[in-house]
C-alpha cells in the first residue's frame, strides 16, 4: 500500500481515497460561522478540507479550506446532491462528509444510504434527524416525551385560523416548519405578529409561498433567559459529554442571531434534553435551546439542531473540539474524553452586539462605558483569526460596501426630492 493510496474496510465495505496525507480529507457541506470554525479546527490539525457552499460564505476564503466548484442547478440542494452522488466527486471517495446547515442535514438524511457507500458519514438516524429539522415534528416529539414547550397551533387555512382566533396570544411567532425553506423564499426564518390582522397577512404570505407553518406563543422575558445544551450521542444513544451555555443578547432582539453568548454550567438542562433525544432516537451531534418562562420558571423548548452550530468556535475555545471529535470517530483515531470545559468564556459579535445595546429600551440600557467594560476580557470572535484574516476582511468589506450603498440611496432620494421641488 502506497502513501498516496489508502484502503480502509469498514462495515463490510471497502472505501478508497487518494491523498498525499495519511488521513482522509473532510468535506464541509453548507454553513456559515460553523463551517468556517470546523474548517479551521480540522485544517490546523493537518486535515485537508474541502467546502461546498455559496460563493460568498466565509469558509470559501479561508486558507484552511479549498472551495469546490459545483455545477449549478435549479436549487442548491439539487446541485450539492448531484455533485456528491456523481462521478465528479469520485476523487473524494472515502472523505469525511460533515453537515453544517439544515439544508445539508436534509441531503444527508434523505440520501443516507447512497452517500454512505461513497463517503464517511457521522452517526445518524435519518428519521430522527429529519424530525429535529421540522419544527412541528420537534414540538410534537417534545410533547410526547414530556418536555415543556410554548403553546402552539397548527392551522392549515384561513378557516382553521379563524377557529382558534380566540385562543391566540400576542405577540405571536409565525414559525415555518422548515426554517431553511423560509430563509430561501423570504429571507427570514420566522415572523412576529402583534395582532390578528397582521397575523392573517403573514399567515397567508407564508402559505402562498409554499411553506408549511405553525403558530407559537412568544415566551415573555428577555433573550438572556435563553440557554442551550450540547452533546454527542453514540451508536447506542450514550451522551459522550455535557456542555451548556447562555445567551446574553441577540440582534435583532427576540428573533435575531445570538450576538453575545457565555459558557455556563446548567445541569438542569441535561435530563430534559436527553429525554427528548432518547424519545426520537437521535444520534450524533445534538443541540437544543430552551427559554426559561418567567411566569412559571419552567424551561421550554425553542428549537433543536442535530449538527454543528454557529457557536461551534465558542465550544472549541472552551475546550471541546467537536469537529475533531467527529472526525476522529469516523477515522478511528484515539480521542481524549471531553470532561471539563471553561465556564465564563464568551462569544461576541461586536457590531451586532453594539446595535443590540443601542436598541435596548432606555430604562434597561446600561451606559455605553459599562457595555464596553463588559467586554474587557478576551472573547471568541466568530470569524476573525489572526492566522486566517481573509474571510473577515472580505466579509466586512462587503458589509461596508452595503452600508455605503444604502447611505448613497438615501442621499440620492433626498437630492431627487429637492430637485423635484425646485423644478416646480
GIPELIN-V873030 format. One record per backbone hydrogen bond with DSSP energy under -0.5 kcal/mol. NH is the residue of the N-H (numbers start at 1). CO is the residue of the C=O. E is the energy in kcal/mol with one decimal. If there is no record, write none. Layout:
# GIPELIN-V873030
nh:NH co:CO e:E
nh:NH co:CO e:E
This chain:
# GIPELIN-V873030
nh:6 co:17 e:-1.7
nh:8 co:15 e:-2.0
nh:10 co:8 e:-0.6
nh:10 co:13 e:-2.0
nh:13 co:10 e:-1.9
nh:15 co:8 e:-2.6
nh:15 co:13 e:-0.5
nh:17 co:6 e:-1.4
nh:18 co:91 e:-0.6
nh:19 co:4 e:-2.3
nh:26 co:48 e:-2.6
nh:27 co:96 e:-3.5
nh:28 co:26 e:-0.5
nh:28 co:50 e:-3.0
nh:29 co:27 e:-0.6
nh:29 co:98 e:-2.9
nh:30 co:28 e:-0.7
nh:30 co:52 e:-2.9
nh:36 co:32 e:-1.9
nh:37 co:33 e:-2.2
nh:38 co:34 e:-2.6
nh:39 co:35 e:-2.4
nh:40 co:36 e:-2.2
nh:41 co:37 e:-2.5
nh:42 co:38 e:-2.3
nh:43 co:39 e:-2.8
nh:44 co:40 e:-2.3
nh:45 co:42 e:-1.0
nh:46 co:43 e:-1.8
nh:47 co:42 e:-2.0
nh:50 co:26 e:-2.9
nh:51 co:66 e:-2.3
nh:52 co:28 e:-2.6
nh:53 co:51 e:-0.6
nh:57 co:54 e:-1.7
nh:60 co:57 e:-1.4
nh:61 co:58 e:-2.2
nh:62 co:59 e:-1.2
nh:65 co:62 e:-1.1
nh:66 co:49 e:-2.2
nh:67 co:65 e:-0.5
nh:68 co:51 e:-2.9
nh:70 co:68 e:-0.7
nh:79 co:75 e:-2.3
nh:80 co:76 e:-3.2
nh:81 co:77 e:-2.5
nh:82 co:78 e:-2.5
nh:83 co:79 e:-2.2
nh:84 co:80 e:-2.4
nh:85 co:81 e:-2.1
nh:86 co:82 e:-1.2
nh:89 co:83 e:-0.6
nh:89 co:86 e:-1.2
nh:90 co:87 e:-1.8
nh:92 co:89 e:-2.0
nh:93 co:90 e:-1.6
nh:94 co:118 e:-2.9
nh:95 co:92 e:-2.4
nh:96 co:25 e:-2.7
nh:97 co:95 e:-0.5
nh:97 co:120 e:-2.6
nh:98 co:27 e:-3.0
nh:98 co:96 e:-0.6
nh:100 co:29 e:-2.6
nh:105 co:101 e:-2.3
nh:106 co:102 e:-2.3
nh:107 co:103 e:-1.8
nh:108 co:104 e:-2.6
nh:109 co:105 e:-2.6
nh:110 co:106 e:-2.4
nh:111 co:107 e:-1.8
nh:112 co:109 e:-0.8
nh:115 co:111 e:-2.8
nh:116 co:112 e:-2.3
nh:117 co:113 e:-1.0
nh:117 co:114 e:-0.7
nh:118 co:115 e:-1.3
nh:119 co:115 e:-3.2
nh:120 co:95 e:-3.0
nh:121 co:119 e:-0.7
nh:122 co:97 e:-0.6
nh:126 co:124 e:-0.6
nh:129 co:125 e:-2.8
nh:130 co:126 e:-2.5
nh:131 co:127 e:-1.7
nh:132 co:128 e:-2.4
nh:133 co:129 e:-1.2
nh:134 co:130 e:-1.3
nh:135 co:133 e:-0.6
nh:135 co:177 e:-2.9
nh:138 co:134 e:-2.5
nh:139 co:135 e:-2.2
nh:140 co:136 e:-2.5
nh:141 co:137 e:-2.4
nh:142 co:138 e:-2.4
nh:143 co:139 e:-2.4
nh:144 co:140 e:-2.2
nh:145 co:141 e:-1.8
nh:146 co:142 e:-0.6
nh:146 co:143 e:-1.0
nh:147 co:142 e:-3.1
nh:150 co:301 e:-0.7
nh:153 co:215 e:-2.6
nh:161 co:157 e:-2.0
nh:162 co:158 e:-2.3
nh:163 co:159 e:-1.7
nh:164 co:160 e:-1.1
nh:165 co:162 e:-1.0
nh:167 co:164 e:-1.6
nh:168 co:164 e:-1.0
nh:168 co:165 e:-0.7
nh:171 co:193 e:-0.6
nh:172 co:193 e:-2.9
nh:173 co:216 e:-3.0
nh:174 co:172 e:-0.6
nh:174 co:191 e:-3.1
nh:175 co:173 e:-1.0
nh:175 co:214 e:-2.6
nh:176 co:174 e:-0.7
nh:176 co:189 e:-0.6
nh:177 co:212 e:-2.5
nh:179 co:177 e:-0.6
nh:181 co:178 e:-0.6
nh:182 co:178 e:-1.6
nh:183 co:179 e:-2.6
nh:184 co:180 e:-1.8
nh:185 co:181 e:-2.0
nh:186 co:182 e:-3.3
nh:187 co:182 e:-0.7
nh:187 co:183 e:-1.2
nh:188 co:182 e:-0.8
nh:191 co:174 e:-1.9
nh:193 co:172 e:-3.0
nh:199 co:195 e:-2.3
nh:200 co:196 e:-2.6
nh:201 co:197 e:-1.7
nh:202 co:198 e:-2.4
nh:203 co:199 e:-3.1
nh:204 co:200 e:-2.3
nh:205 co:201 e:-2.1
nh:206 co:202 e:-2.5
nh:207 co:203 e:-2.2
nh:208 co:204 e:-2.7
nh:209 co:205 e:-1.0
nh:210 co:207 e:-1.8
nh:211 co:206 e:-1.9
nh:214 co:175 e:-2.3
nh:215 co:153 e:-2.8
nh:216 co:173 e:-2.8
nh:217 co:151 e:-3.1
nh:218 co:171 e:-1.1
nh:219 co:217 e:-0.7
nh:225 co:222 e:-1.5
nh:226 co:223 e:-1.8
nh:227 co:290 e:-2.4
nh:228 co:245 e:-2.3
nh:229 co:288 e:-2.3
nh:230 co:243 e:-2.8
nh:231 co:286 e:-2.1
nh:233 co:284 e:-2.6
nh:234 co:232 e:-0.6
nh:234 co:238 e:-2.3
nh:237 co:234 e:-2.5
nh:240 co:232 e:-2.6
nh:243 co:230 e:-1.6
nh:244 co:264 e:-0.6
nh:245 co:228 e:-1.8
nh:246 co:262 e:-2.9
nh:247 co:226 e:-2.1
nh:248 co:260 e:-3.4
nh:249 co:260 e:-1.3
nh:251 co:257 e:-2.4
nh:255 co:253 e:-1.5
nh:256 co:252 e:-2.2
nh:257 co:251 e:-1.6
nh:259 co:249 e:-1.3
nh:259 co:257 e:-0.7
nh:260 co:249 e:-1.5
nh:261 co:347 e:-2.3
nh:262 co:246 e:-2.4
nh:263 co:345 e:-2.7
nh:264 co:244 e:-1.9
nh:266 co:264 e:-0.6
nh:269 co:266 e:-2.0
nh:270 co:267 e:-1.3
nh:271 co:267 e:-0.6
nh:272 co:268 e:-0.7
nh:273 co:269 e:-2.0
nh:274 co:270 e:-2.6
nh:275 co:271 e:-1.8
nh:276 co:272 e:-1.3
nh:277 co:273 e:-2.4
nh:278 co:274 e:-2.8
nh:279 co:275 e:-1.8
nh:280 co:276 e:-1.9
nh:281 co:277 e:-1.3
nh:282 co:277 e:-2.1
nh:284 co:233 e:-3.2
nh:286 co:231 e:-2.4
nh:287 co:305 e:-1.6
nh:288 co:229 e:-2.0
nh:289 co:303 e:-3.0
nh:290 co:227 e:-3.1
nh:291 co:300 e:-2.4
nh:292 co:225 e:-2.1
nh:293 co:291 e:-0.6
nh:293 co:298 e:-2.8
nh:294 co:292 e:-0.6
nh:296 co:293 e:-1.0
nh:297 co:293 e:-3.1
nh:300 co:291 e:-2.4
nh:301 co:148 e:-2.6
nh:302 co:289 e:-3.0
nh:303 co:289 e:-1.1
nh:305 co:287 e:-3.0
nh:307 co:305 e:-0.8
nh:308 co:99 e:-0.9
nh:312 co:309 e:-1.8
nh:313 co:310 e:-0.5
nh:314 co:311 e:-0.6
nh:315 co:311 e:-2.1
nh:316 co:312 e:-2.4
nh:317 co:313 e:-2.5
nh:318 co:314 e:-1.6
nh:319 co:316 e:-1.6
nh:320 co:315 e:-2.3
nh:321 co:319 e:-0.7
nh:322 co:320 e:-1.4
nh:325 co:321 e:-1.8
nh:326 co:322 e:-2.4
nh:327 co:323 e:-2.4
nh:328 co:324 e:-2.7
nh:329 co:325 e:-1.9
nh:330 co:326 e:-2.1
nh:331 co:327 e:-1.4
nh:332 co:329 e:-0.6
nh:333 co:328 e:-2.7
nh:339 co:337 e:-0.9
nh:342 co:318 e:-2.5
nh:344 co:263 e:-2.1
nh:345 co:342 e:-0.6
nh:347 co:261 e:-1.6
nh:348 co:380 e:-2.7
nh:349 co:259 e:-2.7
nh:350 co:348 e:-0.7
nh:353 co:349 e:-2.7
nh:354 co:350 e:-2.1
nh:355 co:351 e:-2.0
nh:356 co:352 e:-2.2
nh:357 co:353 e:-2.4
nh:358 co:354 e:-2.8
nh:359 co:355 e:-2.1
nh:360 co:357 e:-1.1
nh:364 co:361 e:-1.2
nh:365 co:361 e:-1.3
nh:370 co:367 e:-0.7
nh:371 co:367 e:-1.8
nh:372 co:368 e:-2.7
nh:373 co:369 e:-2.6
nh:374 co:370 e:-1.7
nh:375 co:372 e:-1.5
nh:376 co:373 e:-1.7
nh:380 co:346 e:-3.2
nh:382 co:348 e:-0.5
nh:388 co:385 e:-1.3
nh:392 co:389 e:-0.5
nh:393 co:389 e:-2.3
nh:394 co:390 e:-2.7
nh:395 co:391 e:-2.2
nh:396 co:392 e:-3.1
nh:397 co:393 e:-1.9
nh:398 co:394 e:-2.2
nh:399 co:395 e:-2.3
nh:400 co:396 e:-2.5
nh:401 co:397 e:-2.1
nh:402 co:398 e:-2.0
nh:403 co:399 e:-2.2
nh:404 co:400 e:-2.5
nh:405 co:401 e:-2.3
nh:406 co:402 e:-2.3
nh:407 co:403 e:-2.4
nh:408 co:404 e:-2.6
nh:409 co:405 e:-2.3
nh:410 co:406 e:-1.9
nh:411 co:407 e:-2.3
nh:412 co:408 e:-2.7
nh:413 co:409 e:-2.5
nh:414 co:410 e:-2.5
nh:415 co:411 e:-2.7
nh:416 co:412 e:-2.3
nh:417 co:413 e:-2.0
nh:418 co:414 e:-1.9
nh:419 co:415 e:-2.5
nh:420 co:416 e:-2.3
nh:421 co:417 e:-2.2
nh:422 co:418 e:-2.4
nh:423 co:419 e:-2.0
nh:424 co:420 e:-1.1
